[in-house]
Amino acid sequence: MNQEVFLAMPVFLISAFAVLIVVLDAVSGKNKTINFAFGIFSLLATAGAAIYTLTLQVPKLVNPADYHDIFTITKNTMVFSSYSAYFDILFSLAGILTMLASRSFISKGYHEYKEYYSIIILAVAGMVYISHANNLLMLFIGIELMSIMFYILSGYFRQRIESVESALKYFLLGSFASGFLLYGMALVYGATSSLELNVIAQFIAKNNFNATYLTFGIALLLIGLSFKIAAFPFHQWAPDVYQGAPTTVTAFMSTAGKAAAIFSFIIIAKALMPSFTNNAMRLVSTETMQMILAVLSAATMLIGNITAISQKNIKRMLAYSSVAHAGYMLMGVVANNQLGYDGIIFYATSYLFMQIGAFIVLSVLENKDSSNINLDNFTGLRKSNPYLAALMAIFMFSLAGLPPFAGFFGKYYLFLAAIQSGYTWLTIVAVISSVISVYFYIGLIVYMFFKDSDNPIAKAELKLSSVSLFVCLIGVLLFGFFPSLLMNLYAIIK
Amino acid sequence: MLEMIQFVPLFPLIGFLIIGLLGKYLKNEKLIGTIASTAVGLSFIVSVLLFINVIGSHLEKPHIQNVFTWIAAGSFKVNVSYQVDQLSVLFSLIITGVGFLIHVYSIGYMHGDRSFYRFFAYLNLFIFMMLNLVLSSNLLLTFLGWEGVGLSSYLLIGFWYDRKFEGTRITWTGDAANKAFIVNRIGDFGFLIAMFMIFINFNTLEYQAISDSLAANESFFMNSGLVTAIALLMFLGCTGKSAQIPLAVWLPDAMAGPTPVSALIHAATMVTAGIFLVARNSVLFSLSPTAMTVVAVIGVLTAFFAATIGLVQNDIKKVLAYSTVSQLGFMFAALGVGAFTAAIFHVMTHAFFKGLLFLGSGSVIHGMHEEQNIQKMGNLRKYMPITYKTFYIASLAIAGVPLFSGFFSKDEILWSTFSHGSYILWGLLTISAFMTAFYMFRLVNLTFHGEERFDKHHLHPHESPKTMTIPLMVLAVLSALGGFLGIPYALGFWFSDHPNLLENYLHPIFANANHILGKHAHTEVHLIEYLLMALATAIAIFAIYIANKFYSDKTFKIPNKLAANNKGIYNMLFNKYKLDEFYFKAIVDSLLALSTSLLWKVVDIKVVDGIVNGAGKTTALVSESLRKIQTGIVQNYAMLMMAGIVAILAWILFVI
């Protein structure tokens, strides 16, 4: 059999399971455990297949402009590189962590419907399409599949007004952004007469193409994606949606969703923003886009972190901080070099562990109507829930970017990449905004450890969430102490 | 065989860890003392084996034993590596040998102390650090040891942290510890800068590599500003550690520590670290005549002034402390005139007799129940015969009475300064030697002779236990006979061409430096050398005679009259030239005033805190206003998005 079939296995598997689990919903009756177990199984299988493809002779695809018709079975709409396999693993892992934490959480807050698991699988399917997309339409389908699932998940607590409100807001603004994304694709197609990223990349490389409408097209694409990662000024949905959505859903959206969106950034930037640093030729469009993204990145991290300071609700605070983290990740795209891209992937990976971990701690401590996740409620948490308080502190330290946790090296590589490509001012802004962010991350720790309360949150039951939390802790510590594990992996797989 | 060097520092480290971590639970004083002494004893045995090997193999080039890579950062790489050569092994012998004796002595001296184990943990830590200092093959590991001995010295000076101690602006022993630490910090600053300069210019911190590249480009480096600067900065470090002018003030106050500490750290070993460092970098120093002159002048001045202060002090340990400062000055004088071997020789003999003197004084203090004022002693020879006899031998040695060890080493230093042509320095040193003999026998007379000036009915002096007297006796033998290792050619030519064993032994170490200085092993005999030797002997005996005469009569008529007639001089000496007061008034107070009034109250509170708090308040204000943009109304969000899109597209239109 053709090796390509094996390479494509993660895509096939997740698509098949996504269909099967919907069918299973119809026949499984009242038994929700089957759906839950099947969901976990399908994600494990997808991740397993992706790990297997890493052991094969995976084509090393660094630059879309360098590869030609090699993916016959999908007619070049998809690529099967080791980068996509890496992201398949990441998305599946995020799905598993979320599902494990969700089981008790959603029955606590509302009612456990088995569709919840199907929707998560479908969202992961959308992300997997993104990570394999070589065709702009394929990318769009992946993004939309993922986004629509997110709209539904946000409104999952349908008796709760904030949840419904967040779903509606997300949907309206998301559709608005999708329009620009699609229009950008149309402009790029008009300029290059192709939707395939490698053809587009070769076209631009060969012709040193610089037309205004191509630049407009790229700009609109990036604007659409900026909405998805919640970058300024397209970020305003994020605090409302992240706060209103069920906490486990927020954990999933703000990590895996953000990772998928930032990965779209990488593939678009690699195909459409070639940097001819070695040649005399320099694309005006690339440099302009880098500059625009740098401004967006700076504004995003400053506004995200500064606004987070005055938040009282922890979930909303983390939502703003999530905006700021999108700003950090954009630095890698601004840098537009290999270290920048590796840095983004490292950051997305470490961010996934610390952010999911923090939200799961919240989800475990939440009461039925989510009214007890203000800073005041966390006062003296060390006494009632010492382990959860310690975990939360570790995740906060990591989010603040303090060594020896993973968050530190994520920032380090991105800052280094930005300096290497001459954006020192952006790095200075990033450092300043990191300092600002320490205020509210450590502020939470002060509440938990250095203040006493007469009325602390009762001791929480962990159940399956403990598995997720353990994995998150391991991730934060492992990649904090041995960042070279991941960086070496990138060196091998690229 | 030579690779066994790594075990020398290992044993005290293990001892330190065992006692430091478990000592609290061991409780048994004998066990703790045995562990600590064994650790040092084992190091001593290994050092002896190494010594035999070094002698037997006529080692020309040092053996470098790499233990592990310590720091590797770019082109900067430093190993923990030890260097076996004649100099390091000799120092290792002195440190572990004298150290072992003092450990044994301390078992008796510290008996019953509530922190017995802490004392021995610190002592072992000190030995470990001191061995790192002298055995290291590079400057950085030496610096680690340098700082480490500073730390243990600090910990041990303040060991009895709740006891009072009198001094200039010192009320507790802890203040004395602080003083030692802070004054040393000034010297360390010089050492550090010297190290940086060496690394920048030579790209290495290895002694051997530095010396080789200096010796290879002798004419280039000769008297160059770079070498002089490095040498002087390094010497600043030495003046701190070895208590020379201008940083000598800490050593007398370091006597706040238990007496074995004064013997081990503040007389026999740590304070000679400065001598070691200059000797180790002899090539560097010999390339800078300016630096050599500075070393010699500072040494002589220190020797002279410290001796004058020693004449009038009444605290038994203070006399010995000033004597130590003075003797260290002799050693630096020797280094400064290029007589490296003589300096090392004096380090060795000094370790014997000064260690013995301190231990003897400890025995006296122990027997007198913590009395240290020699005016309140007298006739102790009746009560403590062993202490008396050994103390007497050590005093003969330091006074320079022929055949005792101090005679040979001090005479070599005097002859070296004379033959170097520095007659003024020689003169000052000779006067200092006279004063040395005088204040030592003043001490002996006041302490052991005459009649009891203490309350015999309440105070019953007694001889110390065996663990204390046996080390005294061993050291007495060494003080008496140690000098025969360095018989000058003038006295030994009739039985050997090379009678000075130490000089032969250390020859490979100082060969380069001697070559640069144009020195040869002297094989001629000058009449004047005999004359000077006779003069030194006469001076020593004369001084002893005067001291005996002054202090043998019951009322001390002559010295009292002298003091009364020269009240100004007496008070100046008694108050140590008011150097401490001067430092406090001129430097410490003005620094404190500046820090308090300007740096703290204005720069820190107003400017720094103002900026920090202001930045925080501004950010919080901005945050509040940014929060208001988030209206919660979807239409507004879409508006902002649209505005952003328009701005971005306008930017692109504008650029392209």
HADDOCK unambig.tbl for C-alpha pairs under 7 A between the chains (distance, minus, plus):
assign (segid A and resid 169 and name CA) (segid B and resid 634 and name CA) 6.32 0.50 0.50
assign (segid A and resid 173 and name CA) (segid B and resid 638 and name CA) 6.74 0.50 0.50
assign (segid A and resid 212 and name CA) (segid B and resid 656 and name CA) 6.81 0.50 0.50
assign (segid A and resid 216 and name CA) (segid B and resid 649 and name CA) 6.87 0.50 0.50
assign (segid A and resid 233 and name CA) (segid B and resid 640 and name CA) 6.41 0.50 0.50
assign (segid A and resid 233 and name CA) (segid B and resid 641 and name CA) 5.70 0.50 0.50
assign (segid A and resid 233 and name CA) (segid B and resid 644 and name CA) 5.94 0.50 0.50
assign (segid A and resid 234 and name CA) (segid B and resid 641 and name CA) 5.30 0.50 0.50
assign (segid A and resid 236 and name CA) (segid B and resid 630 and name CA) 6.82 0.50 0.50
assign (segid A and resid 236 and name CA) (segid B and resid 637 and name CA) 6.00 0.50 0.50
assign (segid A and resid 306 and name CA) (segid B and resid 619 and name CA) 6.65 0.50 0.50
assign (segid A and resid 306 and name CA) (segid B and resid 623 and name CA) 5.14 0.50 0.50
assign (segid A and resid 307 and name CA) (segid B and resid 623 and name CA) 4.67 0.50 0.50
assign (segid A and resid 307 and name CA) (segid B and resid 626 and name CA) 6.14 0.50 0.50
assign (segid A and resid 307 and name CA) (segid B and resid 627 and name CA) 5.89 0.50 0.50
assign (segid A and resid 309 and name CA) (segid B and resid 620 and name CA) 6.86 0.50 0.50
assign (segid A and resid 309 and name CA) (segid B and resid 623 and name CA) 6.50 0.50 0.50
assign (segid A and resid 310 and name CA) (segid B and resid 620 and name CA) 6.86 0.50 0.50
assign (segid A and resid 310 and name CA) (segid B and resid 623 and name CA) 5.99 0.50 0.50
assign (segid A and resid 310 and name CA) (segid B and resid 624 and name CA) 6.25 0.50 0.50
